Every structure is written in C-alpha cells, then in structure tokens.
Amino acid sequence: METPSVLVAVVMQRRVLQHRWQSEVWEAVGVLAPYDAPGGPRAIVEGENASQWLHPGLRLRLYRDDAEGYYMNISTSDPRITVLWRMEDDRAVPQFVTASYYEASAWMDSGEQVDAVPMPPEIVAWVGEFVRDNYRPEPKKERIRPQSFKRPADRAKN
C-alpha cells in the first residue's frame, strides 16, 4: 500500500532581538499546503527587524501504524503541524514535518529544534479522512484485581 503524502512549504521567520546574549531568534511560523510549486528556499519578507523564508518541497507523510498519533492531534481544538528544523550556514532550515502527536513528542524529547504551527484546513480534512479509514481504538481491557486484593476464599476461583 502506498504511503499517503502531500508536498508542503514551511515559512521560517528570523526576528532581531535586543538581547545581551542572543541577537536573533528563528522559528517556524506557518505551513502552506498543498504546495508543489517549483524552486528552492527564497526570501519572501526582508525587513530590518524580521525576515521570512519560504522552504518548499517538504513531504508530509501519513503512516497507518501512527494513526493514533494523528487522531490525538486532530481531535484537539487546535490541530498542528510540527516542523523539525536545524541551523545551516546561519539560517534555520526545516528538515521534516509531521502531523503525528507522538512523532512530534519524540522529536522534542530528543532535543531537536521544533515548532508547532496551525494545520491548514485542507490538511485537517485530509488527515481526518486518513484517521477515519485507519484508526481503530484499542478495546478497553478488563481490569483484573491483583490476588492480594481478593479475599482468600476468592483467590482460588481464578
């Protein structure tokens, strides 16, 4: 089965800071999706105190074994796409994007630079359809009382 995917573009922003130890801060501020226009990264806003760069060509993929992670994301009132980015030659460059709550958590736990941005409505609908077709919640398991909590007469019955 083919892995569903869509091309997206990430908008990265640099803001100048008046700070003693840090002169600027980079962050992902948006995702355009679907976005399959040709070209590489390019400046879309150039200002004295801030600039924005458009990074096309990142692929958002959906995997069946992570359907619960997508469900956890889109079932909130504010679904997000998480962007993992790294500094390259004094510029923040997005490396990966995900709609999975669990994958985003793993990236954060591993110390990567990540930002969560609002998920475009078209992608919410696309992920929602994928979740509807692929996510099956685990059935509730019967809770079994430990033997130590049962009366001695009831322990032999199981």
C-alpha atoms as a printed R data frame, in Angstrom:
    type eleno elety resid chain resno       x       y      z
1   ATOM     1    CA   MET     A     1   0.000   0.000  0.000
2   ATOM     2    CA   GLU     A     2   1.322   3.428 -0.937
3   ATOM     3    CA   THR     A     3   2.053   5.875  1.880
4   ATOM     4    CA   PRO     A     4  -0.239   8.913  1.513
5   ATOM     5    CA   SER     A     5   1.719  12.151  1.301
6   ATOM     6    CA   VAL     A     6   1.448  15.781  0.300
7   ATOM     7    CA   LEU     A     7   4.100  18.385 -0.516
8   ATOM     8    CA   VAL     A     8   4.153  21.416  1.766
9   ATOM     9    CA   ALA     A     9   6.174  24.597  2.175
10  ATOM    10    CA   VAL     A    10   7.329  25.893  5.548
11  ATOM    11    CA   VAL     A    11   7.678  29.580  6.385
12  ATOM    12    CA   MET     A    12  10.629  30.238  8.703
13  ATOM    13    CA   GLN     A    13  10.995  33.627 10.385
14  ATOM    14    CA   ARG     A    14  14.045  35.386 11.790
15  ATOM    15    CA   ARG     A    15  13.489  38.162 14.300
16  ATOM    16    CA   VAL     A    16  16.199  40.506 15.545
17  ATOM    17    CA   LEU     A    17  16.469  40.674 19.329
18  ATOM    18    CA   GLN     A    18  17.828  43.410 21.537
19  ATOM    19    CA   HIS     A    19  19.295  40.904 23.958
20  ATOM    20    CA   ARG     A    20  22.593  40.633 25.709
21  ATOM    21    CA   TRP     A    21  23.357  37.010 24.723
22  ATOM    22    CA   GLN     A    22  21.284  36.415 21.609
23  ATOM    23    CA   SER     A    23  20.984  38.696 18.571
24  ATOM    24    CA   GLU     A    24  18.214  36.837 16.731
25  ATOM    25    CA   VAL     A    25  15.653  34.057 17.028
26  ATOM    26    CA   TRP     A    26  14.391  31.688 14.339
27  ATOM    27    CA   GLU     A    27  11.040  29.915 14.346
28  ATOM    28    CA   ALA     A    28   8.609  28.192 12.005
29  ATOM    29    CA   VAL     A    29   5.529  30.406 11.645
30  ATOM    30    CA   GLY     A    30   3.410  28.626  9.055
31  ATOM    31    CA   VAL     A    31   2.873  25.820  6.590
32  ATOM    32    CA   LEU     A    32   1.383  26.191  3.125
33  ATOM    33    CA   ALA     A    33  -0.285  23.010  1.922
34  ATOM    34    CA   PRO     A    34  -0.617  21.552 -0.517
35  ATOM    35    CA   TYR     A    35   2.329  23.372 -2.068
36  ATOM    36    CA   ASP     A    36   4.116  21.853 -5.044
37  ATOM    37    CA   ALA     A    37   5.440  24.944 -6.839
38  ATOM    38    CA   PRO     A    38   8.995  24.528 -8.140
39  ATOM    39    CA   GLY     A    39  12.001  26.300 -6.692
40  ATOM    40    CA   GLY     A    40  14.169  26.290 -3.645
41  ATOM    41    CA   PRO     A    41  14.190  28.352 -0.464
42  ATOM    42    CA   ARG     A    42  13.663  32.054 -1.014
43  ATOM    43    CA   ALA     A    43  13.146  35.210  1.000
44  ATOM    44    CA   ILE     A    44   9.532  36.374  0.982
45  ATOM    45    CA   VAL     A    45   9.865  39.178  3.555
46  ATOM    46    CA   GLU     A    46  13.024  41.209  4.154
47  ATOM    47    CA   GLY     A    47  12.929  43.766  6.922
48  ATOM    48    CA   GLU     A    48  15.335  45.387  9.284
49  ATOM    49    CA   ASN     A    49  13.921  43.615 12.330
50  ATOM    50    CA   ALA     A    50  12.481  40.478 10.747
51  ATOM    51    CA   SER     A    51  12.636  38.327  7.641
52  ATOM    52    CA   GLN     A    52  10.753  35.291  6.399
53  ATOM    53    CA   TRP     A    53  11.921  32.470  4.155
54  ATOM    54    CA   LEU     A    54   9.745  30.047  2.206
55  ATOM    55    CA   HIS     A    55  11.061  26.463  2.128
56  ATOM    56    CA   PRO     A    56   9.089  24.347 -0.373
57  ATOM    57    CA   GLY     A    57   9.458  20.646 -1.049
58  ATOM    58    CA   LEU     A    58   8.896  19.036  2.337
59  ATOM    59    CA   ARG     A    59   6.727  15.933  2.264
60  ATOM    60    CA   LEU     A    60   4.088  15.327  4.934
61  ATOM    61    CA   ARG     A    61   3.508  11.566  5.088
62  ATOM    62    CA   LEU     A    62   0.848   9.557  6.879
63  ATOM    63    CA   TYR     A    63   1.640   6.053  8.147
64  ATOM    64    CA   ARG     A    64  -1.012   3.532  9.190
65  ATOM    65    CA   ASP     A    65   0.918   2.492 12.306
66  ATOM    66    CA   ASP     A    66   0.843   6.099 13.559
67  ATOM    67    CA   ALA     A    67  -2.901   6.648 13.041
68  ATOM    68    CA   GLU     A    68  -3.426   7.088 16.786
69  ATOM    69    CA   GLY     A    69  -0.842   9.913 16.804
70  ATOM    70    CA   TYR     A    70  -2.755  11.716 14.046
71  ATOM    71    CA   TYR     A    71  -6.024  11.139 15.908
72  ATOM    72    CA   MET     A    72  -4.505  12.654 19.075
73  ATOM    73    CA   ASN     A    73  -3.584  15.771 17.065
74  ATOM    74    CA   ILE     A    74  -6.730  16.384 15.028
75  ATOM    75    CA   SER     A    75  -9.086  15.617 17.911
76  ATOM    76    CA   THR     A    76  -7.889  18.802 19.654
77  ATOM    77    CA   SER     A    77  -9.446  22.214 19.104
78  ATOM    78    CA   ASP     A    78  -6.164  23.436 17.534
79  ATOM    79    CA   PRO     A    79  -4.542  20.799 15.239
80  ATOM    80    CA   ARG     A    80  -0.879  21.455 14.467
81  ATOM    81    CA   ILE     A    81   1.846  20.501 12.058
82  ATOM    82    CA   THR     A    82   5.186  20.149 13.785
83  ATOM    83    CA   VAL     A    83   8.313  21.305 11.971
84  ATOM    84    CA   LEU     A    84  11.765  19.961 12.865
85  ATOM    85    CA   TRP     A    85  14.465  22.417 11.776
86  ATOM    86    CA   ARG     A    86  18.223  22.837 12.061
87  ATOM    87    CA   MET     A    87  20.648  25.716 11.584
88  ATOM    88    CA   GLU     A    88  22.674  25.617  8.351
89  ATOM    89    CA   ASP     A    89  25.003  28.496  7.460
90  ATOM    90    CA   ASP     A    90  23.338  30.960  9.861
91  ATOM    91    CA   ARG     A    91  19.849  30.146  8.582
92  ATOM    92    CA   ALA     A    92  17.135  27.878 10.021
93  ATOM    93    CA   VAL     A    93  16.235  25.144  7.547
94  ATOM    94    CA   PRO     A    94  13.239  22.843  8.034
95  ATOM    95    CA   GLN     A    95  14.124  19.158  7.728
96  ATOM    96    CA   PHE     A    96  10.877  17.278  8.428
97  ATOM    97    CA   VAL     A    97   7.185  17.902  9.081
98  ATOM    98    CA   THR     A    98   4.669  15.693 10.886
99  ATOM    99    CA   ALA     A    99   1.013  15.651 11.853
100 ATOM   100    CA   SER     A   100   1.637  12.974 14.496
101 ATOM   101    CA   TYR     A   101   1.383  13.899 18.147
102 ATOM   102    CA   TYR     A   102   3.698  11.008 19.034
103 ATOM   103    CA   GLU     A   103   6.390  11.748 16.442
104 ATOM   104    CA   ALA     A   104   6.426  15.424 17.465
105 ATOM   105    CA   SER     A   105   6.821  14.392 21.111
106 ATOM   106    CA   ALA     A   106   9.740  12.115 20.219
107 ATOM   107    CA   TRP     A   107  11.468  14.958 18.370
108 ATOM   108    CA   MET     A   108  11.059  17.258 21.369
109 ATOM   109    CA   ASP     A   109  12.263  14.589 23.795
110 ATOM   110    CA   SER     A   110  15.405  14.068 21.697
111 ATOM   111    CA   GLY     A   111  16.316  17.762 21.935
112 ATOM   112    CA   GLU     A   112  15.615  18.748 18.328
113 ATOM   113    CA   GLN     A   113  14.531  22.276 17.375
114 ATOM   114    CA   VAL     A   114  10.793  22.027 16.725
115 ATOM   115    CA   ASP     A   115   7.901  24.427 16.311
116 ATOM   116    CA   ALA     A   116   4.210  23.600 16.011
117 ATOM   117    CA   VAL     A   117   2.221  25.717 13.559
118 ATOM   118    CA   PRO     A   118  -1.502  25.742 12.757
119 ATOM   119    CA   MET     A   119  -2.596  22.943 10.433
120 ATOM   120    CA   PRO     A   120  -4.235  24.289  7.248
121 ATOM   121    CA   PRO     A   121  -7.932  23.303  6.936
122 ATOM   122    CA   GLU     A   122  -7.282  21.214  3.796
123 ATOM   123    CA   ILE     A   123  -4.734  19.152  5.705
124 ATOM   124    CA   VAL     A   124  -7.057  18.781  8.722
125 ATOM   125    CA   ALA     A   125  -9.665  17.281  6.374
126 ATOM   126    CA   TRP     A   126  -7.078  15.025  4.680
127 ATOM   127    CA   VAL     A   127  -5.659  13.751  7.985
128 ATOM   128    CA   GLY     A   128  -9.191  13.341  9.365
129 ATOM   129    CA   GLU     A   129 -10.138  11.120  6.429
130 ATOM   130    CA   PHE     A   130  -6.981   9.053  6.947
131 ATOM   131    CA   VAL     A   131  -7.772   8.659 10.660
132 ATOM   132    CA   ARG     A   132 -11.376   7.647  9.896
133 ATOM   133    CA   ASP     A   133 -10.145   4.959  7.499
134 ATOM   134    CA   ASN     A   134  -7.182   3.667  9.533
135 ATOM   135    CA   TYR     A   135  -7.567   4.290 13.261
136 ATOM   136    CA   ARG     A   136  -9.235   1.670 15.422
137 ATOM   137    CA   PRO     A   137  -9.088   2.401 19.149
138 ATOM   138    CA   GLU     A   138  -7.857  -0.428 21.341
139 ATOM   139    CA   PRO     A   139 -10.764  -2.135 23.094
140 ATOM   140    CA   LYS     A   140 -10.952  -1.475 26.817
141 ATOM   141    CA   LYS     A   141  -9.298  -4.261 28.772
142 ATOM   142    CA   GLU     A   142 -10.926  -5.793 31.778
143 ATOM   143    CA   ARG     A   143  -9.132  -4.710 34.892
144 ATOM   144    CA   ILE     A   144  -8.106  -7.716 36.895
145 ATOM   145    CA   ARG     A   145  -7.708  -7.239 40.595
146 ATOM   146    CA   PRO     A   146  -4.381  -8.424 41.953
147 ATOM   147    CA   GLN     A   147  -4.641 -11.569 44.055
148 ATOM   148    CA   SER     A   148  -3.574  -9.624 47.129
149 ATOM   149    CA   PHE     A   149  -6.770  -7.527 46.922
150 ATOM   150    CA   LYS     A   150  -9.082 -10.538 46.825
151 ATOM   151    CA   ARG     A   151 -10.498 -12.373 49.779
152 ATOM   152    CA   PRO     A   152  -8.677 -15.651 50.429
153 ATOM   153    CA   ALA     A   153 -11.795 -17.625 49.506
154 ATOM   154    CA   ASP     A   154 -11.994 -15.852 46.114
155 ATOM   155    CA   ARG     A   155  -8.305 -16.342 45.203
156 ATOM   156    CA   ALA     A   156  -8.724 -19.983 44.254
157 ATOM   157    CA   LYS     A   157 -11.605 -19.258 41.828
158 ATOM   158    CA   ASN     A   158  -9.314 -17.825 39.130
